Amino acid sequence: DEMVVDTMETDEKKRYMHFYNFPAYSVGEIKPMRGPGRREVGHGALAEKALIPVLPNKEDFPYTIHLVSEVLSSNGSSSQASVCGSTLSLMDAGVPIKKPVSGIAMGVITGTDGSFKVLTDIQGLEDHYGDTDFKVAGTTDGITAMQMDVKIDGLTPDMLGIAIKQAKEARLQIMQVMLAALPEPRKVMSPYAPRIITLHINPEKIRDVIGPGGKMINQIIDETGVSIDIEDDGSVFITSADEGAAKKATEWINNITREVVVGELFQGRITRIMNFGAFAEVLPNQEGLIHISELADYRVEKVDDIVKVGDMVPVIVKEIDAQGRINLSHKMAKARLVREELGQ
């Protein structure tokens, strides 16, 4: 669902899109409502830029975010109102943004004698008759976006310094009001929001998840109803409207791709019996050998005296040799279970 940006200058994908709608009736005008104009594009880009630095990484929050600011009435800086409203919207939706962002529009009015006055939170008339419209957005730590329209030849360093100082005071005051309404992002998203779970697996295990001819991945999708996307670096994205189904698919893939560790206890399914021992599947497509000497704590004459194909038996991973072969022990597993029952 990411937006593909393909131009002569850049080729990229956007996972955060901020759209800004400013209908004519919001300022008491009557115009046809056609495509976005200069104001919509510019203000939307400014609000988007202000929030991009605080968005979570894709690894932590693998969602594509589509946010729309609908301006119903305007007598001031609706772009900075969009910044504040969008921050609260993201927090309310459960998006774990790094810091809340607030914004304010500053203005400068100059006199013929060189005197000037910096205005905070300018309204429509002050914007129209003033000499500068200076928008500042940021967190408590600093500024994330600025934009300025100038109707005079330029601004002095004193003008800019005072404007930025007053803007910070106003932004922090607005921030306090915002945080009083919602102090932090919600911990849980809406139950109606799709669930996306991200896994990172060994790239060499991708073929095991896909299976021959896509058999394994199609089985997971058919039985759980999820969508699965796998990237070449081993990133796996599991998407589902049902959180339970997503967790089931996650557990399934984890079992396929996880690697056993020496000392782990499993319930293994006997798949083959040989003269020298039995092979048991401990994880999907991963099996190990239970040598005949590891079947019991006494001498075993025939393997099928102890286990048969299809049996589920407790086994412990005794060793993984240099070739990656798994050696299991049934007698060690039984001994551990007895100790656990006795509380030792």
Salt bridges, closest charged atoms under 4 A:
GLU2 OE2 - LYS58 NZ 3.45
GLU29 OE1 - LYS31 NZ 3.38
GLU48 OE2 - LYS14 NZ 2.78
ASP92 OD1 - ARG186 NE 2.52
ASP133 OD2 - LYS135 NZ 2.48
ASP141 OD2 - LYS99 NZ 3.44
GLU169 OE2 - LYS165 NZ 2.98
GLU184 OE2 - LYS187 NZ 3.96
GLU243 OE2 - LYS247 NZ 3.69
GLU264 OE2 - ARG258 NH2 2.17
GLU281 OE1 - ARG269 NH2 2.94
GLU287 OE2 - ARG272 NH2 2.59
GLU294 OE2 - LYS318 NZ 2.57
GLU301 OE2 - ARG299 NE 3.19
ASP321 OD2 - ARG325 NE 2.69
